[in-house]
Amino acid sequence: MKTLRVSKDKNIKSVIIVGGGFAGLNAAKTLADHTGFQVTLIDQRNHHLFQPLLYQVATAGLNPADIAVPIRAQFASCENVSVRWGAVKGVNLEKNLVYSDDVEIEYDFLVLACGAQHSYFGHPEWEEFAPGLKTVEQATEIRRRILSAFERAENELDLEKQKTLLTFVIVGGGPTGVELAGAIADISRTVLIKDFKSIDPSKAKIILVEAGLRILMPFSEELSQKAQADLVELGVEVRTKARVMNINAEGVQIGDEFTLAKSVFWAAGVQGAKMDFTPAIELDRLGRVKVKTDLSLANYPQVFIAGDMASLEISPGVFLPGLAPVAMQAGIHVGKTILNSLINKDHKAFLYRDKGQMATIGKNRAILEFKNIRIGGFIAWIAWLFVHIFYLIGFKNRISVMANWVWSYAFSKRGARLITNKEWKLTP
Amino acid sequence: MKTLRVSKDKNIKSVIIVGGGFAGLNAAKTLADHTGFQVTLIDQRNHHLFQPLLYQVATAGLNPADIAVPIRAQFASCENVSVRWGAVKGVNLEKNLVYSDDVEIEYDFLVLACGAQHSYFGHPEWEEFAPGLKTVEQATEIRRRILSAFERAENELDLEKQKTLLTFVIVGGGPTGVELAGAIADISRTVLIKDFKSIDPSKAKIILVEAGLRILMPFSEELSQKAQADLVELGVEVRTKARVMNINAEGVQIGDEFTLAKSVFWAAGVQGAKMDFTPAIELDRLGRVKVKTDLSLANYPQVFIAGDMASLEISPGVFLPGLAPVAMQAGIHVGKTILNSLINKDHKAFLYRDKGQMATIGKNRAILEFKNIRIGGFIAWIAWLFVHIFYLIGFKNRISVMANWVWSYAFSKRGARLITNKEWKLTP
């Protein structure tokens, strides 16, 4: 294995950032153009993904490239930031080494921002039948399954089988689950209804399953109930206090009832991204890395964890939430801490400035909670739209994305209604 | 196997059209709203693809959904056209049956418009190393290979290996090969050059291999030479009279020279789509179905073949070319012939009205030939642009596609620079 030393000059510190999500990207941007540091941003994907809109790709409203931007292009004009395409499987904390593919890279500072992945609660075999929604590939896979289900139902002569094809179960009543359920209800009631002649797509059964007492737990009970009422009005069956016991090719076991469904999507548990640490470090029960209040690792003040991968208890039993604004702020905080290290400043604790939270429920409806402000309905949806458009700044073609959206909403069309196969070869 | 009879009314004739490309789509549109016919359009894909711009998807200029439109949506308001998602593997000409997945469907008229696929001249094992460019999946695979090659070269420390990664070989000097070679040269010299820090993408070696005497054989020698000069100016190495003897993971054997190259793309031979006919019928040496002058099958006046799947000798040794305008006109011709059959008119011979031909060579350059008019350079490129925008009419969002294009060309950016994996699962 070759060892890379990024910076040849002892006075220029090498910063390795693993992960080009909201946290890693913001850490790198904070360090950009500071000549005391040579930054290497490593990601196994070539693109930064605007995850809050991924459900729009899964439901054929947006193209993958609308919400994905090449990480490399973000730093084209920054002399001191280089981008490396590769997977990082392990870190040696004692030797200050990161292992990426066939090389080991030395660091002075390390920022791990590898995000989270779905957790199937000890049932990895469920994944095949219930894809999650974290990556572009998963989003196009979900799109393929949704659109194929309607196509296969159209061809199906057996009415019972048709019903099974037109049953969609979404597991997990958090924002992703709610947005996905709302969007599927929306397209089946508006976009697809015109296209099919044998089936009535609006008869599609969409079931949102939540193990907890109510959906959207992080929101107030009032907004959670409003969202549930909106979903029901859209035609979504919401089942709370319902536990998924099994998922297979035929459907889902919810409590003691088996629901036949050809399409099941997973928006339930998450766990921290996997990483081999030498020596081993302390993880929480979700597999996230426990960090100090400055987001550094205990005993390793030059190693930071930011974003969904970090576990920080901010008050008893309350942890930093896995939200985009948290990851952005954490990335900036870590970047600043590293910058300040040159003048030997003490590390400051990370304080999350609450930006509130929002979730959309189908078209024209959303909920928004910011401190004591609680809004639902159309105004919240407009606010949601503006916030998301604003944060897409830096993304290449907001105009094109806007055009796609306006088109989709105004004409109830979905531009990206594409079923693509996994295999490109002719010969199977 | 279940037998479907599409039309229950004996006076309403059932027309089965297989294939939603230019030929099949136009045949269906010609028959749309004619109540004497019930049309079923069957395609194994849910989308009609604007193939002339597929090379733009392969080179990250356009999104797949920009040039693909759901077939179903085209006929949403036509009572007498239904769209069926499925593969057709065989036809029984004696029993008037089409076999699609698990059903057989009866027809009164049959239009086969299944297009063409790549032919590897008896070497199907080359496909893995040299994808062709006929489908969306192949285009995103080529995009993945091009972008990954630059990323891997950036990480590569061995200069020889780096050179191999930055060598792109395109086999076949027809319009597709020329467009692909030009576009790869274009992005490596303009778009990518800003993004990479270790490698110089403009040093990428792009080799266009053509077995014939010159590239773009269907064009006049004058334009062919102009195109070749343009390609050379863009940095493409054009090798004519060069025969590909072997392709493997290391590179390409061209004549008696082996060229190391990690990326090889296939734009050479085509063959007619595969179909099992009972009884067997006559194919030409490219596997295309020989048709009568009215595009019907000998002895089966109610069966038509249109588009790239058909073989018709229009003068000794000259066959109908495999071009989009030919397929469109053939589809309309077949549609009209079927319409006229109700009043027992004799079948008219298909006469192709020559629309000329064009090919682009990178940005701002094209060649155009229409009867005695021969134009090259920027004016031809503008003409090419207008013709393609015009024919994208009917495609959902020309504005958005235009916006993407203007963006790409004006700022030398490529919006869809996305490397996506085949696998969506976390667990390998």
HADDOCK unambig.tbl for C-alpha pairs under 7 A between the chains (distance, minus, plus):
assign (segid A and resid 46 and name CA) (segid B and resid 418 and name CA) 6.85 0.50 0.50
assign (segid A and resid 46 and name CA) (segid B and resid 419 and name CA) 6.24 0.50 0.50
assign (segid A and resid 47 and name CA) (segid B and resid 418 and name CA) 6.56 0.50 0.50
assign (segid A and resid 63 and name CA) (segid B and resid 65 and name CA) 6.99 0.50 0.50
assign (segid A and resid 65 and name CA) (segid B and resid 415 and name CA) 6.83 0.50 0.50
assign (segid A and resid 65 and name CA) (segid B and resid 416 and name CA) 5.11 0.50 0.50
assign (segid A and resid 65 and name CA) (segid B and resid 418 and name CA) 6.66 0.50 0.50
assign (segid A and resid 70 and name CA) (segid B and resid 417 and name CA) 6.34 0.50 0.50
assign (segid A and resid 70 and name CA) (segid B and resid 418 and name CA) 6.95 0.50 0.50
assign (segid A and resid 72 and name CA) (segid B and resid 195 and name CA) 5.73 0.50 0.50
assign (segid A and resid 73 and name CA) (segid B and resid 195 and name CA) 5.57 0.50 0.50
assign (segid A and resid 76 and name CA) (segid B and resid 194 and name CA) 5.77 0.50 0.50
assign (segid A and resid 76 and name CA) (segid B and resid 195 and name CA) 4.70 0.50 0.50
assign (segid A and resid 82 and name CA) (segid B and resid 197 and name CA) 6.97 0.50 0.50
assign (segid A and resid 84 and name CA) (segid B and resid 155 and name CA) 6.90 0.50 0.50
assign (segid A and resid 85 and name CA) (segid B and resid 151 and name CA) 6.20 0.50 0.50
assign (segid A and resid 137 and name CA) (segid B and resid 420 and name CA) 6.51 0.50 0.50
assign (segid A and resid 137 and name CA) (segid B and resid 421 and name CA) 6.59 0.50 0.50
assign (segid A and resid 137 and name CA) (segid B and resid 424 and name CA) 4.89 0.50 0.50
assign (segid A and resid 138 and name CA) (segid B and resid 424 and name CA) 5.04 0.50 0.50
assign (segid A and resid 141 and name CA) (segid B and resid 424 and name CA) 6.96 0.50 0.50
assign (segid A and resid 151 and name CA) (segid B and resid 85 and name CA) 6.20 0.50 0.50
assign (segid A and resid 155 and name CA) (segid B and resid 84 and name CA) 6.92 0.50 0.50
assign (segid A and resid 194 and name CA) (segid B and resid 76 and name CA) 5.78 0.50 0.50
assign (segid A and resid 195 and name CA) (segid B and resid 72 and name CA) 5.74 0.50 0.50
assign (segid A and resid 195 and name CA) (segid B and resid 73 and name CA) 5.59 0.50 0.50
assign (segid A and resid 195 and name CA) (segid B and resid 76 and name CA) 4.72 0.50 0.50
assign (segid A and resid 197 and name CA) (segid B and resid 82 and name CA) 6.98 0.50 0.50
assign (segid A and resid 396 and name CA) (segid B and resid 415 and name CA) 6.96 0.50 0.50
assign (segid A and resid 400 and name CA) (segid B and resid 400 and name CA) 5.36 0.50 0.50
assign (segid A and resid 400 and name CA) (segid B and resid 403 and name CA) 6.36 0.50 0.50
assign (segid A and resid 400 and name CA) (segid B and resid 404 and name CA) 6.96 0.50 0.50
assign (segid A and resid 403 and name CA) (segid B and resid 400 and name CA) 6.37 0.50 0.50
assign (segid A and resid 404 and name CA) (segid B and resid 400 and name CA) 6.95 0.50 0.50
assign (segid A and resid 415 and name CA) (segid B and resid 65 and name CA) 6.80 0.50 0.50
assign (segid A and resid 415 and name CA) (segid B and resid 396 and name CA) 6.98 0.50 0.50
assign (segid A and resid 416 and name CA) (segid B and resid 65 and name CA) 5.11 0.50 0.50
assign (segid A and resid 417 and name CA) (segid B and resid 70 and name CA) 6.35 0.50 0.50
assign (segid A and resid 418 and name CA) (segid B and resid 46 and name CA) 6.84 0.50 0.50
assign (segid A and resid 418 and name CA) (segid B and resid 47 and name CA) 6.57 0.50 0.50
assign (segid A and resid 418 and name CA) (segid B and resid 65 and name CA) 6.68 0.50 0.50
assign (segid A and resid 418 and name CA) (segid B and resid 70 and name CA) 6.96 0.50 0.50
assign (segid A and resid 419 and name CA) (segid B and resid 46 and name CA) 6.25 0.50 0.50
assign (segid A and resid 420 and name CA) (segid B and resid 137 and name CA) 6.52 0.50 0.50
assign (segid A and resid 421 and name CA) (segid B and resid 137 and name CA) 6.59 0.50 0.50
assign (segid A and resid 422 and name CA) (segid B and resid 422 and name CA) 5.72 0.50 0.50
assign (segid A and resid 423 and name CA) (segid B and resid 137 and name CA) 6.99 0.50 0.50
assign (segid A and resid 424 and name CA) (segid B and resid 137 and name CA) 4.88 0.50 0.50
assign (segid A and resid 424 and name CA) (segid B and resid 138 and name CA) 5.03 0.50 0.50
assign (segid A and resid 424 and name CA) (segid B and resid 141 and name CA) 6.96 0.50 0.50
